[in-house]
């Protein structure tokens, strides 16, 4: 087994957590950089908060109830 010595400059070490990642894994992660991160609108954030609150309170519908409420027939 090979051992390597790595010197990390103090300026980098003081910035926070450092990670050592194999090159192939790093390159596979770079593929995701081309996708823009989604930022929800204020209305979407409010709707999500309301949905989470309903879920916490147990106000949910089964799939069949939901389909019936939308007017679909099984």
Buried (B, 14 or more C-beta within 10 A) or exposed (E): EEEEEEEEEEEEEEEEEEEEEEEEEEEEEEEEEEEEEEEEEEEEEEEEEEEEEEEEEEEEEEEEEEEEEEEEEE
